[in-house]
Amino acid sequence: MQVAVILFPGSNCEHDVVHLYSRVLRQRVRVVWHRETDLGRADLVIVPGGFAYGDYLRTGAMARLSPIMAEVKKFALRGGPVLGICNGFQILCEVGLLPGVLLRNRDLRFLSQFVQLRVEAVTPFTRAIAPGSIITCPIAHGEGNFFADPQTVAELEDEQRVVFRYCDVDGAITAAANPNGSLNSIAGICSRERNVVGLMPHPERASELLVGGCGLDTGRAVFEGMIA
């Protein structure tokens, strides 16, 4: 499988994704600079985390104007799978591939901690994970508070497009388990066609047992799903 990883000025998580797909999962990976206009023969596009353009104006607002994002949008509209992680999720919302917006965290603080996620829906990225399963991943964001108008939120719920939801260790959806104040504890969503997925937590940082000594690899299944 050929994986295209989009790189913006200020991205800082592209190395994690490249390492995971190339060294751990043994796939072909190409890093695509934001000024390029060709995804090549990509089978999968990843928009990684970081601070594209320093998050000036608002997160993702400048990145959406990069030449490569026009190609990412065309790729997605043709049915190509696209995954946006953290800042990548924010960019996908800005470019219109996903609805809603990511606001400042409820307590107006940058959050760096582990969270539990309940897998809610089947997508190309979660096909290897049974709905209702709980995975543990880190978050690292200041603007991860998902918000949308009531009609959009109702559509996401009715169409089962909420892919990940913050929960406690037992899978219960509680206010205490929601780190940033996201509506309905939403941590990740998908497009109507289910080929575009965005989430704020970082499953790529919980994909190897040895990384950071955290002993977690539950996030790896998100990436293995596409290979399957």
Backbone as CSV, one residue per row, in Angstrom:
resi,resn,N_x,N_y,N_z,CA_x,CA_y,CA_z,C_x,C_y,C_z
1,MET,0.844,-1.188,0.000,0.000,0.000,0.000,0.885,1.246,0.000
2,GLN,0.514,2.242,-0.786,1.259,3.504,-0.848,0.559,4.544,0.023
3,VAL,1.290,5.069,1.006,0.731,6.028,1.955,1.358,7.393,1.703
4,ALA,0.522,8.414,1.541,0.996,9.789,1.399,0.767,10.515,2.722
5,VAL,1.829,11.081,3.291,1.753,11.828,4.545,1.999,13.298,4.218
6,ILE,1.011,14.141,4.472,1.094,15.558,4.108,1.916,16.317,5.146
7,LEU,2.831,17.156,4.667,3.716,17.911,5.553,3.537,19.409,5.327
8,PHE,3.186,20.126,6.390,3.053,21.577,6.372,4.175,22.204,7.195
9,PRO,4.469,23.484,6.989,5.346,24.170,7.932,4.686,24.156,9.310
10,GLY,5.333,23.575,10.284,4.762,23.491,11.630,4.225,22.120,11.985
11,SER,4.105,21.213,10.997,3.729,19.830,11.352,4.826,19.255,12.233
12,ASN,4.465,18.414,13.193,5.504,17.796,14.020,5.214,16.332,14.342
13,CYS,4.191,15.764,13.717,3.847,14.371,13.995,4.006,13.485,12.767
14,GLU,4.527,14.070,11.673,4.663,13.273,10.466,5.663,12.130,10.644
15,HIS,6.689,12.349,11.465,7.694,11.295,11.683,7.079,10.072,12.360
16,ASP,6.161,10.311,13.276,5.498,9.199,13.966,4.729,8.334,12.973
17,VAL,4.008,8.990,12.067,3.200,8.261,11.089,4.092,7.540,10.088
18,VAL,5.144,8.221,9.621,6.068,7.600,8.673,6.722,6.373,9.301
19,HIS,7.179,6.508,10.538,7.798,5.374,11.225,6.827,4.211,11.358
20,LEU,5.604,4.520,11.760,4.624,3.462,11.981,4.333,2.690,10.694
21,TYR,4.052,3.429,9.620,3.684,2.749,8.380,4.877,2.104,7.685
22,SER,6.054,2.716,7.748,7.197,2.167,7.016,7.956,1.116,7.805
23,ARG,8.247,1.388,9.082,9.092,0.489,9.862,8.307,-0.589,10.598
24,VAL,7.102,-0.237,11.053,6.314,-1.190,11.854,5.373,-2.006,10.974
25,LEU,4.644,-1.313,10.093,3.640,-1.994,9.272,4.136,-2.338,7.869
26,ARG,5.365,-1.931,7.551,6.043,-2.332,6.308,5.281,-1.938,5.044
27,GLN,4.833,-0.686,5.003,4.165,-0.165,3.818,5.045,0.904,3.173
28,ARG,4.750,1.256,1.945,5.481,2.302,1.233,4.916,3.665,1.646
29,VAL,5.802,4.580,1.975,5.377,5.887,2.470,6.092,6.995,1.698
30,ARG,5.342,8.017,1.355,5.915,9.206,0.727,5.439,10.436,1.483
31,VAL,6.383,11.275,1.898,6.037,12.545,2.531,5.795,13.565,1.425
32,VAL,4.649,14.235,1.476,4.239,15.173,0.432,4.235,16.590,1.005
33,TRP,5.103,17.441,0.486,5.207,18.826,0.942,3.958,19.611,0.543
34,HIS,3.574,20.558,1.384,2.298,21.262,1.212,2.204,22.026,-0.099
35,ARG,3.327,22.378,-0.720,3.311,23.133,-1.972,3.176,22.235,-3.201
36,GLU,3.253,20.928,-3.000,3.111,20.017,-4.131,1.654,19.975,-4.593
37,THR,1.469,19.482,-5.815,0.117,19.400,-6.380,-0.179,18.002,-6.911
38,ASP,0.560,17.020,-6.416,0.388,15.657,-6.910,0.582,14.682,-5.753
39,LEU,-0.423,13.851,-5.508,-0.325,12.819,-4.464,0.330,11.548,-4.973
40,GLY,0.696,11.539,-6.258,1.288,10.328,-6.816,0.267,9.206,-6.879
41,ARG,0.719,7.997,-6.613,-0.158,6.826,-6.686,-0.619,6.414,-5.287
42,ALA,-0.983,7.398,-4.497,-1.370,7.136,-3.110,-2.638,6.298,-3.018
43,ASP,-2.609,5.328,-2.118,-3.800,4.554,-1.770,-4.468,5.112,-0.521
44,LEU,-3.705,5.875,0.254,-4.163,6.383,1.546,-3.453,7.698,1.806
45,VAL,-4.190,8.680,2.343,-3.614,9.974,2.705,-3.772,10.184,4.205
46,ILE,-2.672,10.578,4.850,-2.694,10.926,6.264,-2.350,12.395,6.408
47,VAL,-3.193,13.148,7.119,-2.893,14.533,7.469,-2.529,14.520,8.950
48,PRO,-1.248,14.647,9.284,-0.798,14.419,10.664,-1.003,15.624,11.568
49,GLY,-0.621,15.437,12.809,-0.772,16.486,13.807,0.372,17.475,13.809
50,GLY,0.223,18.508,14.613,1.226,19.549,14.742,0.584,20.915,14.839
51,PHE,1.257,21.895,14.266,0.765,23.275,14.327,0.976,23.908,12.953
52,ALA,0.245,23.426,11.949,0.422,23.905,10.581,0.338,25.425,10.531
53,TYR,1.373,26.029,9.952,1.465,27.493,9.858,1.366,28.157,11.228
54,GLY,1.803,27.449,12.262,1.785,28.017,13.602,0.401,28.231,14.173
55,ASP,-0.626,27.621,13.536,-2.013,27.818,13.969,-2.419,29.293,13.947
56,TYR,-1.788,30.074,13.053,-2.187,31.478,12.933,-3.616,31.575,12.394
57,LEU,-4.285,32.650,12.696,-5.697,32.907,12.415,-6.547,31.979,13.264
58,ARG,-6.577,30.696,12.895,-7.187,29.657,13.714,-6.652,28.334,13.159
59,THR,-6.798,27.285,13.929,-6.195,26.017,13.534,-6.735,25.548,12.181
60,GLY,-5.811,25.282,11.268,-6.180,24.742,9.961,-6.599,25.759,8.929
61,ALA,-6.805,27.020,9.329,-7.353,28.021,8.408,-6.400,28.342,7.268
62,MET,-5.096,28.377,7.549,-4.136,28.659,6.489,-3.763,27.391,5.730
63,ALA,-3.698,26.283,6.436,-3.322,25.017,5.792,-4.322,24.627,4.706
64,ARG,-5.567,24.968,4.885,-6.581,24.576,3.899,-6.345,25.227,2.538
65,LEU,-5.560,26.315,2.515,-5.284,27.020,1.271,-4.045,26.486,0.560
66,SER,-3.338,25.558,1.170,-2.151,24.985,0.543,-2.528,24.241,-0.734
67,PRO,-1.692,24.302,-1.768,-1.998,23.617,-3.031,-2.327,22.136,-2.864
68,ILE,-1.634,21.455,-1.972,-1.845,20.006,-1.866,-3.234,19.673,-1.337
69,MET,-3.861,20.577,-0.589,-5.163,20.258,-0.027,-6.238,20.175,-1.095
70,ALA,-6.066,20.882,-2.207,-7.014,20.735,-3.317,-6.953,19.310,-3.855
71,GLU,-5.750,18.741,-3.884,-5.586,17.371,-4.364,-6.117,16.365,-3.355
72,VAL,-5.909,16.645,-2.065,-6.452,15.771,-1.024,-7.972,15.744,-1.111
73,LYS,-8.570,16.905,-1.347,-10.030,16.979,-1.449,-10.526,16.187,-2.650
74,LYS,-9.853,16.307,-3.789,-10.235,15.528,-4.969,-10.106,14.037,-4.700
75,PHE,-9.021,13.657,-4.049,-8.781,12.251,-3.705,-9.912,11.717,-2.829
76,ALA,-10.309,12.503,-1.825,-11.379,12.080,-0.912,-12.715,11.989,-1.627
77,LEU,-13.005,12.963,-2.484,-14.287,12.968,-3.189,-14.396,11.835,-4.203
78,ARG,-13.249,11.277,-4.602,-13.258,10.087,-5.463,-13.393,8.808,-4.649
79,GLY,-13.459,8.936,-3.320,-13.606,7.769,-2.465,-12.342,7.323,-1.798
80,GLY,-11.231,8.051,-1.995,-9.967,7.678,-1.376,-9.994,7.855,0.130
81,PRO,-9.380,6.961,0.880,-9.378,7.077,2.342,-8.412,8.150,2.828
82,VAL,-8.908,8.993,3.733,-8.124,10.086,4.303,-8.308,10.060,5.814
83,LEU,-7.192,10.142,6.535,-7.238,10.186,7.997,-6.557,11.456,8.474
84,GLY,-7.265,12.261,9.277,-6.702,13.467,9.867,-6.569,13.280,11.369
85,ILE,-5.362,13.487,11.880,-5.079,13.283,13.301,-4.760,14.626,13.947
86,CYS,-5.509,14.992,14.975,-5.296,16.211,15.753,-5.350,17.428,14.835
87,ASN,-4.232,18.093,14.563,-4.235,19.228,13.652,-4.769,18.827,12.282
88,GLY,-4.531,17.575,11.895,-5.074,17.074,10.638,-6.591,17.053,10.639
89,PHE,-7.194,16.719,11.770,-8.648,16.753,11.926,-9.136,18.186,11.756
90,GLN,-8.447,19.124,12.399,-8.827,20.531,12.293,-8.757,21.004,10.839
91,ILE,-7.731,20.566,10.119,-7.571,20.962,8.717,-8.682,20.370,7.857
92,LEU,-9.040,19.114,8.098,-10.108,18.491,7.320,-11.445,19.187,7.542
93,CYS,-11.666,19.695,8.747,-12.885,20.468,9.002,-12.838,21.797,8.255
94,GLU,-11.687,22.446,8.270,-11.552,23.737,7.587,-11.754,23.609,6.081
95,VAL,-11.261,22.494,5.504,-11.350,22.336,4.055,-12.724,21.821,3.624
96,GLY,-13.575,21.461,4.588,-14.937,21.061,4.288,-15.141,19.575,4.061
97,LEU,-14.114,18.773,4.314,-14.279,17.317,4.167,-14.980,16.701,5.368
98,LEU,-14.954,17.405,6.490,-15.683,16.982,7.691,-16.417,18.187,8.253
99,PRO,-17.557,17.969,8.900,-18.318,19.093,9.449,-17.802,19.509,10.823
100,GLY,-18.259,20.674,11.261,-17.942,21.124,12.603,-16.652,21.910,12.667
101,VAL,-16.261,22.223,13.900,-15.066,23.015,14.150,-14.484,22.575,15.488
102,LEU,-13.190,22.772,15.662,-12.527,22.453,16.931,-12.202,23.759,17.638
103,LEU,-12.839,23.965,18.799,-12.678,25.191,19.575,-11.650,25.008,20.679
104,ARG,-11.350,26.099,21.395,-10.457,26.023,22.549,-11.012,25.039,23.565
105,ASN,-10.103,24.338,24.222,-10.515,23.399,25.252,-11.341,24.098,26.326
106,ARG,-12.230,23.352,26.921,-13.168,23.900,27.909,-12.465,24.718,28.981
107,ASP,-11.350,24.237,29.501,-10.647,24.927,30.580,-9.556,25.863,30.069
108,LEU,-9.520,26.066,28.742,-8.573,27.002,28.115,-7.126,26.650,28.432
109,ARG,-6.842,25.356,28.549,-5.482,24.886,28.794,-5.092,23.859,27.745
110,PHE,-3.813,23.843,27.392,-3.295,22.787,26.529,-3.286,21.490,27.325
111,LEU,-3.756,20.413,26.716,-3.860,19.137,27.403,-2.914,18.114,26.787
112,SER,-2.130,17.468,27.621,-1.244,16.385,27.190,-1.398,15.250,28.194
113,GLN,-2.180,14.250,27.814,-2.508,13.164,28.739,-3.064,11.983,27.964
114,PHE,-3.175,10.852,28.634,-3.801,9.689,28.017,-5.308,9.740,28.258
115,VAL,-6.053,9.269,27.260,-7.504,9.200,27.372,-7.978,7.845,26.867
116,GLN,-9.191,7.484,27.270,-9.834,6.283,26.743,-10.834,6.696,25.666
117,LEU,-10.888,5.900,24.610,-11.824,6.142,23.522,-12.681,4.909,23.311
118,ARG,-13.970,5.112,23.163,-14.860,4.015,22.792,-15.099,4.079,21.296
119,VAL,-14.844,2.981,20.620,-15.045,2.906,19.175,-16.532,2.738,18.917
120,GLU,-17.095,3.663,18.134,-18.536,3.726,17.965,-19.033,3.247,16.605
121,ALA,-18.194,3.332,15.570,-18.695,3.088,14.212,-17.651,2.361,13.375
122,VAL,-18.130,1.694,12.350,-17.263,0.977,11.416,-16.906,1.889,10.250
123,THR,-15.624,2.050,10.013,-15.078,2.791,8.878,-13.913,1.969,8.347
124,PRO,-13.322,2.376,7.214,-12.132,1.657,6.756,-11.013,1.616,7.793
125,PHE,-11.002,2.611,8.698,-9.937,2.671,9.699,-10.268,1.891,10.961
126,THR,-11.525,1.571,11.172,-11.895,0.846,12.398,-12.442,-0.542,12.104
127,ARG,-12.252,-1.014,10.886,-12.797,-2.327,10.524,-12.160,-3.452,11.333
128,ALA,-10.955,-3.197,11.892,-10.272,-4.218,12.690,-10.607,-4.115,14.174
129,ILE,-11.527,-3.194,14.529,-11.879,-2.972,15.932,-13.378,-3.144,16.103
130,ALA,-13.793,-3.985,17.003,-15.218,-4.207,17.234,-15.847,-2.972,17.867
131,PRO,-17.010,-2.532,17.359,-17.710,-1.416,18.004,-17.920,-1.698,19.488
132,GLY,-17.720,-0.686,20.298,-17.815,-0.837,21.745,-16.479,-1.089,22.397
133,SER,-15.453,-1.400,21.599,-14.116,-1.622,22.156,-13.553,-0.310,22.696
134,ILE,-12.663,-0.418,23.655,-12.023,0.744,24.260,-10.540,0.719,23.916
135,ILE,-10.044,1.828,23.377,-8.615,1.956,23.132,-8.098,3.149,23.927
136,THR,-6.820,3.096,24.254,-6.183,4.171,25.018,-5.162,4.868,24.141
137,CYS,-5.251,6.194,24.061,-4.348,6.998,23.238,-4.029,8.297,23.980
138,PRO,-2.916,8.929,23.643,-2.649,10.252,24.214,-3.332,11.354,23.408
139,ILE,-3.585,12.461,24.071,-3.999,13.688,23.392,-2.933,14.742,23.648
140,ALA,-2.842,15.709,22.752,-1.913,16.832,22.921,-2.475,17.986,22.096
141,HIS,-3.371,18.755,22.684,-4.010,19.832,21.939,-4.526,20.931,22.861
142,GLY,-4.637,22.110,22.280,-5.244,23.229,22.985,-6.613,23.565,22.444
143,GLU,-6.891,23.055,21.234,-8.171,23.332,20.585,-8.745,22.025,20.053
144,GLY,-9.292,21.245,20.948,-9.847,19.953,20.577,-11.311,19.799,20.926
145,ASN,-11.936,20.905,21.252,-13.324,20.930,21.717,-14.255,20.925,20.497
146,PHE,-14.748,19.744,20.115,-15.575,19.638,18.910,-16.921,20.321,19.117
147,PHE,-17.280,21.155,18.122,-18.548,21.880,18.184,-19.166,21.908,16.792
148,ALA,-20.486,21.814,16.751,-21.248,21.972,15.513,-22.654,22.397,15.902
149,ASP,-23.413,22.884,14.923,-24.787,23.284,15.211,-25.625,22.048,15.532
150,PRO,-26.753,22.222,16.223,-27.559,21.071,16.650,-27.965,20.141,15.517
151,GLN,-28.298,20.683,14.348,-28.704,19.840,13.227,-27.550,18.954,12.767
152,THR,-26.351,19.509,12.688,-25.186,18.726,12.268,-24.870,17.630,13.270
153,VAL,-24.938,17.966,14.552,-24.676,16.953,15.582,-25.709,15.838,15.504
154,ALA,-26.977,16.215,15.302,-28.029,15.197,15.184,-27.776,14.296,13.974
155,GLU,-27.336,14.876,12.868,-27.033,14.075,11.676,-25.872,13.120,11.940
156,LEU,-24.846,13.602,12.607,-23.705,12.743,12.932,-24.154,11.549,13.782
157,GLU,-25.011,11.818,14.748,-25.491,10.747,15.626,-26.432,9.806,14.865
158,ASP,-27.387,10.356,14.133,-28.371,9.537,13.421,-27.730,8.667,12.346
159,GLU,-26.696,9.193,11.694,-26.034,8.472,10.608,-24.860,7.629,11.103
160,GLN,-24.713,7.553,12.431,-23.634,6.762,13.062,-22.272,7.162,12.511
161,ARG,-22.040,8.466,12.488,-20.774,8.994,11.988,-19.850,9.470,13.103
162,VAL,-20.262,9.296,14.339,-19.330,9.499,15.454,-18.513,8.219,15.567
163,VAL,-17.233,8.311,15.288,-16.375,7.123,15.218,-15.728,6.823,16.563
164,PHE,-15.311,7.881,17.266,-14.668,7.723,18.571,-15.318,8.670,19.560
165,ARG,-15.481,8.182,20.801,-16.058,9.020,21.854,-15.214,8.859,23.119
166,TYR,-14.965,9.984,23.793,-14.235,9.917,25.056,-15.056,9.154,26.090
167,CYS,-14.395,8.278,26.823,-15.096,7.473,27.838,-14.158,7.207,29.007
168,ASP,-14.693,6.574,30.056,-13.829,6.167,31.165,-13.302,4.751,30.914
169,VAL,-12.559,4.215,31.846,-11.900,2.919,31.630,-12.908,1.787,31.449
170,ASP,-14.134,2.000,31.910,-15.168,0.978,31.760,-16.039,1.201,30.527
171,GLY,-15.744,2.249,29.773,-16.519,2.530,28.569,-17.698,3.456,28.779
172,ALA,-17.881,3.956,29.986,-19.005,4.858,30.258,-18.692,6.262,29.747
173,ILE,-19.697,6.906,29.149,-19.543,8.274,28.655,-19.923,9.222,29.787
174,THR,-18.932,9.886,30.350,-19.169,10.769,31.494,-18.511,12.121,31.245
175,ALA,-18.988,13.134,31.972,-18.391,14.460,31.859,-16.940,14.445,32.316
176,ALA,-16.645,13.654,33.322,-15.280,13.596,33.849,-14.302,12.994,32.841
177,ALA,-14.801,12.127,31.975,-13.938,11.476,30.992,-13.757,12.308,29.727
178,ASN,-14.496,13.398,29.633,-14.418,14.282,28.463,-13.379,15.372,28.766
179,PRO,-12.189,15.296,28.172,-11.114,16.190,28.602,-11.259,17.634,28.147
180,ASN,-11.944,17.865,27.033,-11.909,19.198,26.437,-13.271,19.869,26.265
181,GLY,-14.347,19.179,26.652,-15.684,19.754,26.543,-16.382,19.501,25.230
182,SER,-15.865,18.599,24.401,-16.481,18.305,23.108,-17.943,17.917,23.256
183,LEU,-18.792,18.414,22.350,-20.203,18.039,22.357,-20.342,16.526,22.257
184,ASN,-21.219,15.976,23.075,-21.512,14.541,23.067,-20.253,13.693,23.241
185,SER,-19.233,14.270,23.857,-17.959,13.570,24.094,-17.316,13.072,22.793
186,ILE,-17.538,13.801,21.709,-17.038,13.379,20.398,-15.531,13.582,20.310
187,ALA,-14.826,12.488,19.987,-13.373,12.539,19.794,-12.989,12.377,18.340
188,GLY,-13.898,11.817,17.534,-13.596,11.618,16.115,-14.856,11.328,15.334
189,ILE,-14.882,11.766,14.077,-16.057,11.596,13.226,-15.625,11.146,11.830
190,CYS,-16.611,10.829,10.991,-16.315,10.466,9.605,-17.267,11.181,8.658
191,SER,-16.925,11.157,7.391,-17.768,11.730,6.349,-18.956,10.804,6.080
192,ARG,-19.924,11.281,5.326,-21.087,10.454,4.982,-20.659,9.184,4.249
193,GLU,-19.639,9.309,3.415,-19.164,8.146,2.651,-18.255,7.255,3.490
194,ARG,-17.891,7.706,4.695,-17.119,6.973,5.685,-15.650,6.791,5.316
195,ASN,-15.213,7.395,4.210,-13.813,7.245,3.815,-12.904,8.317,4.397
196,VAL,-13.489,9.394,4.938,-12.707,10.452,5.580,-12.980,10.406,7.073
197,VAL,-11.923,10.270,7.856,-12.049,10.181,9.314,-11.101,11.186,9.951
198,GLY,-11.585,11.883,10.968,-10.742,12.787,11.746,-10.910,12.514,13.220
199,LEU,-9.819,12.579,13.969,-9.893,12.409,15.420,-8.825,13.255,16.082
200,MET,-9.097,13.705,17.296,-8.138,14.526,18.023,-7.058,13.703,18.717
201,PRO,-7.329,12.566,19.327,-6.253,11.786,19.956,-5.258,11.242,18.931
202,HIS,-4.123,10.764,19.435,-3.018,10.306,18.596,-2.831,8.785,18.693
203,PRO,-3.532,8.007,17.873,-3.334,6.551,17.935,-1.941,6.127,17.488
204,GLU,-1.284,6.945,16.649,0.064,6.584,16.193,1.068,6.603,17.337
205,ARG,0.739,7.284,18.433,1.627,7.339,19.590,1.312,6.235,20.598
206,ALA,0.366,5.397,20.252,0.034,4.254,21.105,-0.039,3.006,20.238
207,SER,1.002,2.824,19.422,1.000,1.728,18.451,2.183,0.777,18.609
208,GLU,3.051,1.024,19.591,4.178,0.139,19.858,4.344,-0.017,21.368
209,LEU,4.564,-1.221,21.803,4.676,-1.474,23.235,5.881,-0.787,23.859
210,LEU,6.940,-0.567,23.076,8.170,-0.017,23.628,8.215,1.505,23.646
211,VAL,7.369,2.141,22.860,7.467,3.594,22.733,7.101,4.285,24.040
212,GLY,8.024,5.080,24.541,7.772,5.853,25.751,7.588,5.026,26.998
213,GLY,7.757,3.713,26.896,7.569,2.856,28.055,6.135,2.791,28.530
214,CYS,5.192,3.258,27.682,3.795,3.307,28.127,3.115,1.950,28.014
215,GLY,3.701,1.055,27.250,3.138,-0.292,27.159,1.787,-0.343,26.495
216,LEU,1.561,0.541,25.513,0.256,0.597,24.861,0.418,0.433,23.357
217,ASP,-0.385,-0.441,22.765,-0.392,-0.542,21.308,-1.814,-0.647,20.765
218,THR,-2.782,-0.182,21.553,-4.181,-0.301,21.128,-4.500,0.602,19.949
219,GLY,-3.710,1.663,19.743,-3.954,2.546,18.612,-3.547,1.954,17.283
220,ARG,-2.728,0.934,17.317,-2.197,0.344,16.082,-3.305,-0.215,15.178
221,ALA,-4.370,-0.693,15.792,-5.462,-1.280,15.028,-6.104,-0.278,14.089
222,VAL,-6.053,1.021,14.425,-6.620,2.050,13.545,-5.904,2.033,12.194
223,PHE,-4.612,1.800,12.216,-3.812,1.820,10.999,-3.804,0.455,10.296
224,GLU,-3.912,-0.599,11.054,-3.967,-1.923,10.470,-5.268,-2.147,9.719
225,GLY,-6.323,-1.451,10.122,-7.616,-1.611,9.463,-7.552,-1.297,7.985
226,MET,-6.806,-0.229,7.621,-6.697,0.144,6.224,-5.916,-0.895,5.422
227,ILE,-4.892,-1.467,6.027,-4.119,-2.493,5.313,-4.969,-3.706,5.047
228,ALA,-5.795,-4.055,6.030,-6.688,-5.212,5.861,-7.669,-4.980,4.721
